[in-house]
Amino acid sequence: MPEKLKKGLLIFAGTTFTAIGIIGIFVPILPTTPFLLLAAACYLRSSRRLYNWLLNNRFFGAYVRNYLDGRGMPRKIKIATILLLWITIACSIIFAVQALVIRVILLVVAVGVTVHIMLIKTTPKDQNQNRVSDR
């Protein structure tokens, strides 16, 4: 594959993953950090400028930096994220889904995401200020 085509495809993929990651900030069951990490990996291999832009973006750069640096996430964000996740899943199960199989899948996803969030390191209080973190 020609290098220019490969670079273009990686930039396209990185931009797509960035967009999905941004959507994930607002949609509780869609993870943010994995998509932003995929975007970072694509940008790292194709465009140092876009990689630096992603890591230094004031709105979501901290998601990637916190993860890459192993800083974790603040306790308040963990609690808010888990509450929002379970409220959204419960509303979906009660009001939007009739199929038992889908309800079970939603519950399994909620449990999995909750476990994942709980396993993420909790940042000390002095690191909580001015940090955006992942849910």
Secondary structure, DSSP 8 states (H G I E B T S, - for coil): --HHHHHHHHHHHHHHHHHHHHHHHHSTTS-SHHHHHHHHHHHHHH-HHHHHHHHH-TTTHHHHHHHHTT--B-HHHHHHHHHHHHHHHHHIIIII---HHHHHHHHHHHHHHHHHHHHS-B--HHHHTT-----
